[in-house]
């Protein structure tokens, strides 16, 4: 009886840990892969963000101008302008689901 409840408890603890690490992952991905240009807060007030003139994603007007599917394509395939790469694609590093989660993450950025 004792062993069974211990196993059940371990299972619950594991489920919680997995849930917590999943929730942290999108923010972690953002910080690790995106924040150097886009800023942790999405305002792009970083050295690279300013240099590349990255838009402020907390600006409601910028948010309104972006489309979810175009955002996803940008994250997966990168952003090019006149044949020059402005942002690389993350297809090889992040799964499509992780990229979708990043779109949702950007959508909830607030000024
Ligand atoms: C080397 C700098 C750099 C890094 C790193 C970077 N980006 Fe970008 N990103 C840009 C630039 C430059 C643009 C185009 C200008 C703009 O949107 O303001 C852009 C555009 C975007 C767009 C807008 C696409 C659209 O619909 O207009 C999204 C969404 C985006 N990035 C998400 C991300 C995510 C998520 C990551 C991390 C996985 C990331 N970026 C990493 C530089 C970067």
Backbone and ligand atoms as CSV (ligand in chain L), in Angstrom:
chain,resi,resn,atom,element,x,y,z
A,1,UNK,N,N,0.837,-1.203,0.000
A,1,UNK,CA,C,0.000,0.000,0.000
A,1,UNK,C,C,0.868,1.247,0.000
A,2,UNK,N,N,1.853,1.238,0.902
A,2,UNK,CA,C,2.750,2.390,1.014
A,2,UNK,C,C,3.485,2.652,-0.304
A,3,UNK,N,N,4.002,1.553,-0.898
A,3,UNK,CA,C,4.766,1.674,-2.141
A,3,UNK,C,C,3.904,2.273,-3.244
A,4,UNK,N,N,2.663,1.779,-3.320
A,4,UNK,CA,C,1.780,2.246,-4.381
A,4,UNK,C,C,1.580,3.768,-4.293
A,5,UNK,N,N,1.316,4.244,-3.087
A,5,UNK,CA,C,1.069,5.684,-2.979
A,5,UNK,C,C,2.334,6.482,-3.270
A,6,UNK,N,N,3.486,5.879,-2.940
A,6,UNK,CA,C,4.745,6.555,-3.245
A,6,UNK,C,C,4.915,6.716,-4.751
A,7,UNK,N,N,4.602,5.630,-5.461
A,7,UNK,CA,C,4.730,5.676,-6.924
A,7,UNK,C,C,3.767,6.716,-7.499
A,8,UNK,N,N,2.535,6.709,-6.954
A,8,UNK,CA,C,1.545,7.679,-7.425
A,8,UNK,C,C,2.040,9.098,-7.191
A,9,UNK,N,N,2.595,9.328,-6.017
A,9,UNK,CA,C,3.120,10.666,-5.691
A,9,UNK,C,C,4.241,11.066,-6.640
A,10,UNK,N,N,5.138,10.112,-6.912
A,10,UNK,CA,C,6.249,10.386,-7.822
A,10,UNK,C,C,5.707,10.766,-9.192
A,11,UNK,N,N,4.647,10.046,-9.608
A,11,UNK,CA,C,4.036,10.333,-10.902
A,11,UNK,C,C,3.475,11.746,-10.941
A,12,UNK,N,N,2.820,12.145,-9.884
A,12,UNK,CA,C,2.249,13.496,-9.820
A,12,UNK,C,C,3.357,14.543,-9.842
A,13,UNK,N,N,4.410,14.289,-9.057
A,13,UNK,CA,C,5.535,15.226,-9.009
A,13,UNK,C,C,6.144,15.381,-10.403
A,14,UNK,N,N,6.280,14.254,-11.108
A,14,UNK,CA,C,6.869,14.267,-12.447
A,14,UNK,C,C,5.993,15.078,-13.406
A,15,UNK,N,N,4.678,14.878,-13.306
A,15,UNK,CA,C,3.755,15.597,-14.181
A,15,UNK,C,C,3.872,17.103,-13.948
A,16,UNK,N,N,4.004,17.473,-12.706
A,16,UNK,CA,C,4.141,18.902,-12.384
A,16,UNK,C,C,5.429,19.482,-12.948
A,17,UNK,N,N,6.524,18.737,-12.765
A,17,UNK,CA,C,7.820,19.202,-13.259
A,17,UNK,C,C,7.766,19.375,-14.768
A,18,UNK,N,N,7.187,18.369,-15.452
A,18,UNK,CA,C,7.114,18.426,-16.909
A,18,UNK,C,C,6.290,19.645,-17.327
A,19,UNK,N,N,5.177,19.865,-16.655
A,19,UNK,CA,C,4.318,21.004,-16.974
A,19,UNK,C,C,5.055,22.315,-16.798
A,20,UNK,N,N,5.775,22.432,-15.707
A,20,UNK,CA,C,6.478,23.676,-15.411
A,20,UNK,C,C,7.572,23.940,-16.437
A,21,UNK,N,N,8.309,22.884,-16.802
A,21,UNK,CA,C,9.405,23.107,-17.742
A,21,UNK,C,C,8.848,23.437,-19.125
A,22,UNK,N,N,7.687,22.878,-19.464
A,22,UNK,CA,C,7.091,23.218,-20.758
A,22,UNK,C,C,6.715,24.703,-20.776
A,23,UNK,N,N,6.121,25.176,-19.689
A,23,UNK,CA,C,5.704,26.572,-19.639
A,23,UNK,C,C,6.899,27.510,-19.746
A,24,UNK,N,N,8.028,27.083,-19.187
A,24,UNK,CA,C,9.204,27.947,-19.200
A,24,UNK,C,C,9.881,27.930,-20.565
A,25,UNK,N,N,9.659,26.892,-21.339
A,25,UNK,CA,C,10.436,26.703,-22.556
A,25,UNK,C,C,10.259,27.816,-23.574
A,26,UNK,N,N,9.043,28.266,-23.795
A,26,UNK,CA,C,8.836,29.294,-24.811
A,26,UNK,C,C,9.567,30.582,-24.438
A,27,UNK,N,N,9.431,30.976,-23.177
A,27,UNK,CA,C,10.137,32.178,-22.718
A,27,UNK,C,C,11.652,31.969,-22.784
A,28,UNK,N,N,12.070,30.733,-22.475
A,28,UNK,CA,C,13.502,30.425,-22.546
A,28,UNK,C,C,13.998,30.484,-23.981
A,29,UNK,N,N,13.221,29.911,-24.888
A,29,UNK,CA,C,13.595,29.970,-26.309
A,29,UNK,C,C,13.703,31.418,-26.766
A,30,UNK,N,N,12.745,32.217,-26.351
A,30,UNK,CA,C,12.747,33.631,-26.711
A,30,UNK,C,C,14.026,34.306,-26.199
A,31,UNK,N,N,14.328,34.055,-24.924
A,31,UNK,CA,C,15.515,34.678,-24.334
A,31,UNK,C,C,16.801,34.185,-24.993
A,32,UNK,N,N,16.863,32.881,-25.248
A,32,UNK,CA,C,18.098,32.314,-25.795
A,32,UNK,C,C,18.298,32.642,-27.267
A,33,UNK,N,N,17.233,32.575,-28.067
A,33,UNK,CA,C,17.399,32.672,-29.512
A,33,UNK,C,C,16.963,34.014,-30.097
A,34,UNK,N,N,16.116,34.727,-29.446
A,34,UNK,CA,C,15.468,35.875,-30.077
A,34,UNK,C,C,15.796,37.210,-29.405
A,35,UNK,N,N,16.049,37.171,-28.106
A,35,UNK,CA,C,16.148,38.419,-27.341
A,35,UNK,C,C,17.355,39.273,-27.726
A,36,UNK,N,N,18.401,38.680,-28.315
A,36,UNK,CA,C,19.571,39.479,-28.685
A,36,UNK,C,C,19.175,40.566,-29.678
A,37,UNK,N,N,18.207,40.286,-30.525
A,37,UNK,CA,C,17.722,41.295,-31.472
A,37,UNK,C,C,16.397,41.908,-31.014
A,38,UNK,N,N,15.479,41.052,-30.594
A,38,UNK,CA,C,14.125,41.533,-30.289
A,38,UNK,C,C,13.979,42.060,-28.859
A,39,UNK,N,N,14.980,41.799,-28.026
A,39,UNK,CA,C,14.891,42.230,-26.631
A,39,UNK,C,C,14.053,41.265,-25.826
A,40,UNK,N,N,14.398,41.077,-24.548
A,40,UNK,CA,C,13.613,40.177,-23.693
A,40,UNK,C,C,12.162,40.665,-23.652
A,41,UNK,N,N,11.986,41.988,-23.648
A,41,UNK,CA,C,10.645,42.571,-23.577
A,41,UNK,C,C,9.989,42.766,-24.944
A,42,UNK,N,N,10.704,42.449,-26.029
A,42,UNK,CA,C,10.138,42.575,-27.373
A,42,UNK,C,C,10.258,43.964,-27.973
A,43,UNK,N,N,10.866,44.884,-27.260
A,43,UNK,CA,C,10.958,46.263,-27.747
A,43,UNK,C,C,12.153,46.487,-28.678
A,44,UNK,N,N,13.032,45.483,-28.761
A,44,UNK,CA,C,14.197,45.519,-29.660
A,44,UNK,C,C,15.180,46.650,-29.333
A,45,UNK,N,N,15.210,47.019,-28.067
A,45,UNK,CA,C,16.157,48.069,-27.666
A,45,UNK,C,C,17.512,47.462,-27.290
A,46,UNK,N,N,18.014,46.585,-28.127
A,46,UNK,CA,C,19.324,45.985,-27.929
A,46,UNK,C,C,20.252,46.551,-28.993
A,47,UNK,N,N,21.542,46.309,-28.822
A,47,UNK,CA,C,22.513,46.818,-29.790
A,47,UNK,C,C,22.153,46.327,-31.198
A,48,UNK,N,N,21.943,45.028,-31.320
A,48,UNK,CA,C,21.626,44.447,-32.625
A,48,UNK,C,C,20.245,44.876,-33.110
A,49,UNK,N,N,19.303,44.932,-32.177
A,49,UNK,CA,C,17.942,45.320,-32.543
A,49,UNK,C,C,17.904,46.722,-33.128
A,50,UNK,N,N,18.680,47.629,-32.527
A,50,UNK,CA,C,18.725,49.008,-33.032
A,50,UNK,C,C,19.423,49.056,-34.384
A,51,UNK,N,N,20.521,48.302,-34.468
A,51,UNK,CA,C,21.297,48.286,-35.716
A,51,UNK,C,C,20.430,47.776,-36.876
A,52,UNK,N,N,19.652,46.733,-36.607
A,52,UNK,CA,C,18.834,46.122,-37.659
A,52,UNK,C,C,17.469,46.798,-37.790
A,53,UNK,N,N,17.238,47.838,-36.968
A,53,UNK,CA,C,15.962,48.557,-36.978
A,53,UNK,C,C,14.768,47.602,-36.833
A,54,UNK,N,N,14.865,46.738,-35.852
A,54,UNK,CA,C,13.783,45.799,-35.581
A,54,UNK,C,C,12.635,46.569,-34.922
A,55,UNK,N,N,11.430,46.260,-35.347
A,55,UNK,CA,C,10.265,46.973,-34.818
A,55,UNK,C,C,9.973,46.579,-33.363
A,56,UNK,N,N,9.281,47.461,-32.690
A,56,UNK,CA,C,8.866,47.245,-31.305
A,56,UNK,C,C,7.585,46.397,-31.301
A,57,UNK,N,N,7.718,45.138,-30.894
A,57,UNK,CA,C,6.571,44.233,-30.953
A,57,UNK,C,C,5.585,44.443,-29.808
A,58,UNK,N,N,5.865,45.393,-28.936
A,58,UNK,CA,C,4.867,45.725,-27.914
A,58,UNK,C,C,3.956,46.850,-28.412
A,59,UNK,N,N,4.282,47.410,-29.583
A,59,UNK,CA,C,3.481,48.487,-30.166
A,59,UNK,C,C,2.231,47.892,-30.822
A,60,UNK,N,N,1.036,48.282,-30.351
A,60,UNK,CA,C,-0.202,47.708,-30.898
A,60,UNK,C,C,-0.310,47.867,-32.416
A,61,UNK,N,N,0.254,48.942,-32.959
A,61,UNK,CA,C,0.190,49.151,-34.413
A,61,UNK,C,C,1.051,48.115,-35.134
A,62,UNK,N,N,2.205,47.814,-34.570
A,62,UNK,CA,C,3.086,46.789,-35.144
A,62,UNK,C,C,2.412,45.420,-35.025
A,63,UNK,N,N,1.816,45.155,-33.873
A,63,UNK,CA,C,1.091,43.894,-33.668
A,63,UNK,C,C,-0.021,43.730,-34.699
A,64,UNK,N,N,-0.753,44.824,-34.942
A,64,UNK,CA,C,-1.884,44.766,-35.871
A,64,UNK,C,C,-1.406,44.522,-37.296
A,65,UNK,N,N,-0.199,44.986,-37.616
A,65,UNK,CA,C,0.320,44.840,-38.979
A,65,UNK,C,C,0.859,43.432,-39.237
A,66,UNK,N,N,1.049,42.654,-38.180
A,66,UNK,CA,C,1.604,41.312,-38.354
A,66,UNK,C,C,0.497,40.265,-38.440
A,67,UNK,N,N,0.743,39.268,-39.296
A,67,UNK,CA,C,-0.199,38.156,-39.432
A,67,UNK,C,C,0.438,36.906,-38.839
A,68,UNK,N,N,-0.362,36.128,-38.114
A,68,UNK,CA,C,0.168,34.940,-37.441
A,68,UNK,C,C,0.921,34.005,-38.400
A,69,UNK,N,N,0.345,33.763,-39.591
A,69,UNK,CA,C,1.009,32.808,-40.485
A,69,UNK,C,C,2.319,33.368,-41.043
A,70,UNK,N,N,2.339,34.677,-41.278
A,70,UNK,CA,C,3.584,35.303,-41.752
A,70,UNK,C,C,4.645,35.298,-40.649
A,71,UNK,N,N,4.192,35.465,-39.409
A,71,UNK,CA,C,5.116,35.416,-38.271
A,71,UNK,C,C,5.739,34.029,-38.173
A,72,UNK,N,N,4.896,33.018,-38.313
A,72,UNK,CA,C,5.387,31.640,-38.222
A,72,UNK,C,C,6.392,31.358,-39.346
A,73,UNK,N,N,6.051,31.799,-40.556
A,73,UNK,CA,C,6.961,31.598,-41.687
A,73,UNK,C,C,8.289,32.302,-41.433
A,74,UNK,N,N,8.220,33.508,-40.871
A,74,UNK,CA,C,9.439,34.266,-40.581
A,74,UNK,C,C,10.318,33.504,-39.589
A,75,UNK,N,N,9.695,32.936,-38.570
A,75,UNK,CA,C,10.471,32.229,-37.545
A,75,UNK,C,C,11.060,30.937,-38.126
A,76,UNK,N,N,10.276,30.235,-38.933
A,76,UNK,CA,C,10.757,28.975,-39.506
A,76,UNK,C,C,11.795,29.211,-40.607
A,77,UNK,N,N,11.507,30.138,-41.515
A,77,UNK,CA,C,12.327,30.297,-42.721
A,77,UNK,C,C,13.219,31.530,-42.695
A,78,UNK,N,N,13.013,32.414,-41.747
A,78,UNK,CA,C,13.821,33.622,-41.667
A,78,UNK,C,C,13.206,34.783,-42.417
A,79,UNK,N,N,13.858,35.926,-42.332
A,79,UNK,CA,C,13.370,37.142,-42.982
A,79,UNK,C,C,14.449,37.632,-43.940
A,80,UNK,N,N,14.060,37.806,-45.192
A,80,UNK,CA,C,14.990,38.336,-46.190
A,80,UNK,C,C,14.461,39.648,-46.732
A,81,UNK,N,N,15.354,40.548,-47.059
A,81,UNK,CA,C,14.951,41.798,-47.694
A,81,UNK,C,C,15.937,42.075,-48.813
A,82,UNK,N,N,15.434,42.224,-50.019
A,82,UNK,CA,C,16.277,42.400,-51.210
A,82,UNK,C,C,17.382,41.345,-51.267
A,83,UNK,N,N,16.981,40.105,-50.973
A,83,UNK,CA,C,17.928,38.996,-51.055
A,83,UNK,C,C,18.908,38.913,-49.888
A,84,UNK,N,N,18.864,39.900,-49.010
A,84,UNK,CA,C,19.784,39.869,-47.862
A,84,UNK,C,C,19.074,39.331,-46.629
A,85,UNK,N,N,19.755,38.438,-45.925
A,85,UNK,CA,C,19.133,37.854,-44.741
A,85,UNK,C,C,19.128,38.850,-43.586
A,86,UNK,N,N,17.948,39.132,-43.049
A,86,UNK,CA,C,17.843,40.019,-41.891
A,86,UNK,C,C,17.701,39.209,-40.614
A,87,UNK,N,N,17.054,38.064,-40.760
A,87,UNK,CA,C,16.906,37.154,-39.617
A,87,UNK,C,C,16.992,35.749,-40.173
A,88,UNK,N,N,17.718,34.888,-39.496
A,88,UNK,CA,C,17.826,33.513,-39.991
A,88,UNK,C,C,16.580,32.725,-39.625
A,89,UNK,N,N,16.363,31.615,-40.319
A,89,UNK,CA,C,15.250,30.735,-39.984
A,89,UNK,C,C,15.639,29.770,-38.878
A,90,UNK,N,N,14.655,29.362,-38.094
A,90,UNK,CA,C,14.942,28.508,-36.940
A,90,UNK,C,C,14.446,27.074,-37.111
A,91,UNK,N,N,14.084,26.747,-38.374
A,91,UNK,CA,C,13.558,25.428,-38.694
A,91,UNK,C,C,14.397,24.294,-38.105
A,92,UNK,N,N,15.710,24.388,-38.225
A,92,UNK,CA,C,16.574,23.309,-37.771
A,92,UNK,C,C,16.752,23.253,-36.266
A,93,UNK,N,N,16.509,24.376,-35.594
A,93,UNK,CA,C,16.768,24.449,-34.154
A,93,UNK,C,C,15.524,24.242,-33.316
A,94,UNK,N,N,14.402,24.752,-33.817
A,94,UNK,CA,C,13.164,24.685,-33.050
A,94,UNK,C,C,12.120,23.904,-33.840
A,95,UNK,N,N,11.255,23.197,-33.120
A,95,UNK,CA,C,10.183,22.465,-33.789
A,95,UNK,C,C,9.115,23.464,-34.233
A,96,UNK,N,N,8.244,23.005,-35.144
A,96,UNK,CA,C,7.177,23.885,-35.612
A,96,UNK,C,C,6.289,24.311,-34.441
A,97,UNK,N,N,6.050,23.367,-33.496
A,97,UNK,CA,C,5.232,23.711,-32.333
A,97,UNK,C,C,5.910,24.793,-31.486
A,98,UNK,N,N,7.220,24.685,-31.318
A,98,UNK,CA,C,7.939,25.695,-30.539
A,98,UNK,C,C,7.831,27.068,-31.212
A,99,UNK,N,N,7.876,27.064,-32.545
A,99,UNK,CA,C,7.763,28.329,-33.282
A,99,UNK,C,C,6.356,28.898,-33.156
A,100,UNK,N,N,5.345,28.008,-33.193
A,100,UNK,CA,C,3.957,28.456,-32.995
A,100,UNK,C,C,3.791,29.064,-31.609
A,101,UNK,N,N,4.412,28.416,-30.615
A,101,UNK,CA,C,4.347,28.938,-29.247
A,101,UNK,C,C,5.010,30.315,-29.174
A,102,UNK,N,N,6.061,30.519,-29.967
A,102,UNK,CA,C,6.736,31.822,-29.967
A,102,UNK,C,C,5.851,32.902,-30.584
A,103,UNK,N,N,5.055,32.519,-31.590
A,103,UNK,CA,C,4.099,33.478,-32.163
A,103,UNK,C,C,3.120,33.915,-31.064
A,104,UNK,N,N,2.589,32.924,-30.337
A,104,UNK,CA,C,1.663,33.237,-29.233
A,104,UNK,C,C,2.357,34.082,-28.171
A,105,UNK,N,N,3.633,33.784,-27.938
A,105,UNK,CA,C,4.411,34.536,-26.945
A,105,UNK,C,C,4.532,36.006,-27.369
A,106,UNK,N,N,4.834,36.222,-28.651
A,106,UNK,CA,C,4.973,37.598,-29.164
A,106,UNK,C,C,3.633,38.329,-29.057
A,107,UNK,N,N,2.545,37.596,-29.322
A,107,UNK,CA,C,1.206,38.203,-29.273
A,107,UNK,C,C,0.829,38.723,-27.892
A,108,UNK,N,N,1.420,38.119,-26.851
A,108,UNK,CA,C,1.036,38.572,-25.511
A,108,UNK,C,C,2.019,39.609,-24.940
A,109,UNK,N,N,2.989,40.054,-25.747
A,109,UNK,CA,C,3.899,41.104,-25.290
A,109,UNK,C,C,3.130,42.409,-25.131
A,110,UNK,N,N,3.348,43.065,-24.007
A,110,UNK,CA,C,2.620,44.304,-23.739
A,110,UNK,C,C,3.597,45.458,-23.539
A,111,UNK,N,N,3.208,46.676,-23.889
A,111,UNK,CA,C,4.097,47.825,-23.723
A,111,UNK,C,C,4.501,48.002,-22.262
L,1,LIG,C1,C,19.827,38.641,-35.800
L,1,LIG,C2,C,18.707,39.323,-35.186
L,1,LIG,C3,C,17.414,38.552,-34.987
L,1,LIG,C4,C,17.206,37.422,-34.227
L,1,LIG,C5,C,18.220,36.656,-33.395
L,1,LIG,C6,C,15.795,37.107,-34.363
L,1,LIG,N1,N,15.170,38.019,-35.161
L,1,LIG,FE1,FE,13.208,38.062,-35.643
L,1,LIG,N2,N,13.538,39.618,-36.882
L,1,LIG,C7,C,14.733,40.273,-37.063
L,1,LIG,C8,C,14.598,41.303,-38.065
L,1,LIG,C9,C,15.683,42.244,-38.530
L,1,LIG,C10,C,13.243,41.256,-38.490
L,1,LIG,C11,C,12.551,42.117,-39.539
L,1,LIG,C12,C,12.259,43.493,-39.045
L,1,LIG,C13,C,11.105,43.626,-38.088
L,1,LIG,O1,O,10.206,42.775,-38.034
L,1,LIG,O2,O,11.089,44.603,-37.361
L,1,LIG,C14,C,12.613,40.191,-37.723
L,1,LIG,C15,C,11.284,39.839,-37.824
L,1,LIG,C16,C,10.648,38.925,-37.031
L,1,LIG,C17,C,9.222,38.680,-37.060
L,1,LIG,C18,C,8.193,39.439,-37.904
L,1,LIG,C19,C,7.727,38.755,-39.113
L,1,LIG,C20,C,6.600,39.530,-39.719
L,1,LIG,O3,O,5.521,38.957,-39.837
L,1,LIG,O4,O,6.773,40.702,-40.055
L,1,LIG,C21,C,8.972,37.743,-36.121
L,1,LIG,C22,C,7.625,37.147,-35.747
L,1,LIG,C23,C,10.235,37.380,-35.526
L,1,LIG,N3,N,11.229,38.125,-36.092
L,1,LIG,C24,C,10.399,36.460,-34.527
L,1,LIG,C25,C,11.629,36.031,-34.056
L,1,LIG,C26,C,11.793,34.927,-33.149
L,1,LIG,C27,C,10.662,34.126,-32.531
L,1,LIG,C28,C,13.132,34.775,-32.966
L,1,LIG,C29,C,13.852,33.712,-32.151
L,1,LIG,C30,C,13.519,32.319,-32.432
L,1,LIG,C31,C,13.803,35.811,-33.719
L,1,LIG,N4,N,12.849,36.537,-34.371
L,1,LIG,C32,C,15.177,36.018,-33.748
L,1,LIG,C33,C,15.906,39.976,-36.411
L,1,LIG,C34,C,16.129,38.917,-35.576
